[in-house]
């Protein structure tokens, strides 16, 4: 392999000759061997859009000459078109405040721009990663801005995936509206409910969680760009911030706006932790739903067997014919990871000191991972599990008839103490409440049917 010598403020670094990254990145990839994962696609796009927007703002404020500015814009356009994505090589978890990834972006854009100017990679005297690509910026305002933009881009697919689940649950609640079943509290028999109402309640819980995410999303639309190092806007020309954010909103097609308090934007990660908490709450609700489905589908002989689940693959490598709630189990594991990611985000959100929270790369990895899992799997969970659920009407009816707890519905007619006696007699003799009530001439079959039909 051929190499070139690239230079940064610490000295010279040997870099592969065909690499578009430079010395800072060369050092970083030796230090940050963490997850083994390169940058998320939406993080790369967010950073490149920020650099492009900054170049436009710098040209409009005459902070940079048109020749260099246009070369940076053209380089960004090439990358946004899909070129050189493999050159963003810094691990998702890297240096505090994401400086390593910011510099990876600066160096790649700089070297692509140099080639556009018919110069060689590394000839930074013509167009420098820091002096020109990073002009009017700092890692401290670009990374939190990119963080917000990348998460908002992910949410574009995540929220429709949640809506798909709500639609499936609502449709299933309508299908199951006439199915009566035994309710359960404390995992023990309780009063009858309808299976449809049970699924309607699931739809309500997911809708509430979804609305919380949408509300939290609005906080993410305020960005830190223009705050530079400590939120004071040092080293930015007059008018730069407004132009840069306007350009970023245009190219990202997101309703982003300047955060009114730039120091708050660098110090606090309230918007991110707030959204993370909303994702966690959604995970808690979905987790409960998945657990209930697993229990209701348990059996088919020795379990509850209230629901039938579609077979997506063989359930066992040793037991022929076995069908497992595999998609619900996968959903459980996704929810556990989202809950864990929220713990990491919460820890990072309180770990900033003074003018800057530096824990951004770890927070962003968690947020993108959580939203990726939801947008990727929820449509499958909805289509291949929820949509295919069937109800075992005979089993549901049998459970109602056989459960002594339905004596509760008779207490207004025969009183609490008499009802308790019937409950005990039913358990002891194995006779149903219906059989005992009718045989003792306390009520007729027709009267009983009117209560819990």
Order of alpha helices (4+ residues) and beta strands (2+ residues): beta-beta-alpha-alpha-alpha-alpha-alpha-beta-beta-alpha-beta-alpha-beta-alpha-alpha-beta-alpha-alpha-beta-alpha-alpha-alpha-alpha-alpha
